[in-house]
Amino acid sequence: MPQLNPAPWLAIFVFTWAAFLTILPPKVMAHRFPNEPTLHSTESPTMEVWNWPWH
């Protein structure tokens, strides 16, 4: 059963993962979101009292 011989498949597996680990991380890390998050102000909004004219 030739598929049980790990010699060629192990090398293919190692070289494939080495290629993935050298090519993909820079591409993934260079990705930018189109809408960068902005910081909100730390001030809490002031609440206005709501006067009910019928009460």
CYANA upper distance limits for C-alpha pairs under 8 A (distance plus 0.5 A):
  1 MET  CA      5 ASN  CA      8.35
  5 ASN  CA      9 TRP  CA      8.33
  6 PRO  CA     10 LEU  CA      6.03
  7 ALA  CA     11 ALA  CA      7.13
  8 PRO  CA     12 ILE  CA      6.82
  9 TRP  CA     13 PHE  CA      6.49
 10 LEU  CA     14 VAL  CA      6.60
 11 ALA  CA     15 PHE  CA      6.55
 12 ILE  CA     16 THR  CA      6.44
 13 PHE  CA     17 TRP  CA      6.73
 14 VAL  CA     18 ALA  CA      6.56
 15 PHE  CA     19 ALA  CA      6.63
 16 THR  CA     20 PHE  CA      6.75
 17 TRP  CA     21 LEU  CA      6.49
 18 ALA  CA     22 THR  CA      6.73
 19 ALA  CA     23 ILE  CA      6.51
 20 PHE  CA     24 LEU  CA      6.09
 21 LEU  CA     25 PRO  CA      6.88
 22 THR  CA     26 PRO  CA      8.24
 23 ILE  CA     27 LYS  CA      7.56
 24 LEU  CA     28 VAL  CA      6.62
 25 PRO  CA     29 MET  CA      6.45
 26 PRO  CA     30 ALA  CA      6.53
 27 LYS  CA     31 HIS  CA      7.26
